[in-house]
Amino acid sequence: MSEIRKKAMTRLVLCAVALVASIIFSVLLLNGTFDGKTGGSQPASGDTISSSAPAEGVDDPTADNFTAESTPAEEAPAEPEATPEPTPEPTPVPEYEGLSVQPTTYYNEGEQPTYTVTDGNNLNMRGGPGTDYDKIGQVPASTGVTALGTNEDGSWVVVNYNGTYGWLKTEFLNG
């Protein structure tokens, strides 16, 4: 064998030995049976070593009294204390005066649909979503109105016309 191959083979063997030694050391360290001290007594053949208890002189990171020591370079920067966000107040549901029945769905401002009363119909405003409720006003034909809310199935809407709240049948409105 050439001299270069002998040196390469020697280095390879040394690397393999170092790798095996590192693996053994890691296993012993993880099991807690290696305390890093020399000259320690070996347990007798009948003695057992508990792998859950840390070796003498080794801090147990799972213990309640464990305090990790770190150098200033390892410390994480302190985060500023977050101020809790205030809990938003629930938006009060409007109460429309003069109505016998309030809407089941309310439209947010800016999301309120607009309608026009169909031509040829002066539409009666009612106190509730139905013709059996009292007539509380009238909206002339071709008048634009803004829906503030609706009943459960959307067949009637609440509007404000000339300062009076009332229900209009959507069948007679153009959207």
C-alpha positions in Angstrom: 0.0 0.0 0.0 1.2 3.5 -0.8 2.2 5.9 1.9 -0.7 8.3 0.9 -3.3 5.5 1.2 -2.0 4.5 4.6 -2.4 8.1 5.9 -5.9 8.3 4.4 -6.9 5.0 5.9 -5.5 6.1 9.3 -7.4 9.3 9.2 -10.6 7.4 8.2 -10.2 5.0 11.2 -9.6 7.9 13.6 -12.7 9.7 12.3 -14.7 6.6 12.7 -13.4 6.1 16.3 -14.2 9.8 17.1 -17.7 9.4 15.7 -18.4 6.2 17.8 -17.1 7.9 20.9 -19.3 11.0 20.3 -22.4 8.8 19.9 -21.6 6.9 23.1 -21.0 10.1 25.0 -24.3 11.6 23.7 -26.3 8.5 24.7 -24.8 8.5 28.2 -25.4 12.2 28.6 -29.0 12.0 27.4 -29.7 9.1 29.8 -28.3 11.0 32.7 -25.8 8.3 33.6 -22.8 10.4 32.8 -22.0 13.2 35.3 -18.7 14.4 33.8 -16.7 13.5 36.9 -13.8 11.0 37.1 -13.2 8.4 39.8 -16.8 8.0 40.6 -17.9 4.7 42.1 -19.7 2.2 39.9 -22.9 0.6 41.1 -22.7 -2.9 42.4 -24.2 -5.6 40.3 -27.5 -5.6 42.2 -27.8 -1.8 42.2 -29.9 0.0 39.6 -29.6 3.5 38.3 -32.8 5.5 37.8 -32.6 7.2 34.4 -35.2 9.7 35.5 -33.1 11.2 38.3 -30.4 13.6 37.2 -26.8 12.6 38.0 -25.1 14.2 40.9 -23.8 17.7 40.1 -26.1 18.1 37.0 -28.9 20.5 36.9 -32.3 19.0 36.0 -33.9 21.3 33.4 -37.3 19.7 34.1 -37.2 20.5 37.8 -39.3 23.3 39.2 -36.3 25.0 40.7 -34.2 24.9 37.5 -32.8 28.3 36.5 -31.1 28.5 33.2 -28.0 30.5 33.1 -27.2 32.4 30.0 -24.6 34.8 28.9 -25.7 38.3 27.8 -25.1 37.4 24.2 -27.7 34.5 24.5 -30.4 36.5 26.1 -33.3 37.4 23.9 -34.2 41.0 23.7 -37.0 41.9 26.1 -40.3 42.4 24.3 -42.3 45.5 25.3 -45.3 44.7 27.4 -48.4 44.5 25.2 -51.3 46.6 26.3 -54.5 44.7 26.1 -56.8 45.9 23.3 -60.0 47.2 24.7 -63.0 45.0 24.1 -65.2 46.7 21.6 -68.6 47.7 22.8 -71.4 45.8 21.0 -73.2 48.0 18.5 -76.6 48.8 19.9 -79.6 47.6 17.9 -81.7 50.5 16.9 -85.2 50.7 18.1 -87.5 52.2 15.5 -90.3 54.2 17.1 -93.8 53.6 16.1 -93.3 50.1 14.8 -95.3 47.1 16.2 -92.5 44.7 15.1 -88.8 45.5 14.9 -86.7 44.1 12.0 -84.9 40.8 12.4 -82.0 42.0 10.2 -80.4 45.4 10.5 -78.3 46.9 7.7 -75.1 48.7 8.6 -74.7 52.3 7.6 -73.2 52.4 4.1 -74.5 48.9 3.3 -78.2 49.9 3.2 -79.9 49.0 0.0 -81.9 51.7 -1.8 -85.2 51.1 -3.5 -87.7 53.1 -5.6 -91.5 52.7 -5.1 -92.9 51.3 -8.4 -94.7 53.6 -10.8 -98.5 54.0 -10.3 -98.5 52.8 -6.7 -98.7 54.9 -3.6 -97.3 52.4 -1.1 -98.8 52.1 2.4 -96.3 52.0 5.3 -97.3 49.6 8.0 -96.4 49.1 11.7 -95.3 45.5 11.0 -94.4 43.2 8.1 -97.9 42.4 6.9 -101.2 44.0 5.7 -102.9 43.1 9.0 -100.7 45.8 10.8 -101.9 49.4 11.1 -101.2 51.8 8.2 -98.9 54.5 9.6 -98.1 56.4 6.4 -97.9 56.4 2.7 -94.9 56.7 0.2 -95.8 58.2 -3.2 -95.0 56.3 -6.4 -91.4 56.7 -7.9 -90.1 57.9 -4.5 -86.6 56.6 -3.4 -86.2 55.0 0.0 -83.4 53.4 2.0 -83.9 50.1 3.7 -82.8 50.1 7.4 -83.7 46.5 8.1 -85.7 43.6 6.9 -87.9 40.8 8.2 -86.6 37.2 8.3 -87.4 36.2 4.7 -86.7 39.7 3.2 -90.2 40.2 1.9 -90.7 43.4 3.9 -88.2 46.3 4.7 -88.2 49.0 7.3 -87.7 52.6 5.9 -87.8 56.1 7.3 -89.9 58.4 5.1 -90.4 62.0 6.2 -89.4 61.1 9.8 -91.7 58.2 10.2 -90.5 54.5 10.4 -92.6 52.0 8.6 -92.6 48.6 6.8 -92.9 48.4 3.0 -93.5 45.3 0.9 -90.5 44.6 -1.3 -92.7 43.2 -4.1 -93.7 46.9 -4.8 -90.1 48.3 -4.7 -87.5 48.4 -7.5 -84.0 47.7 -6.4 
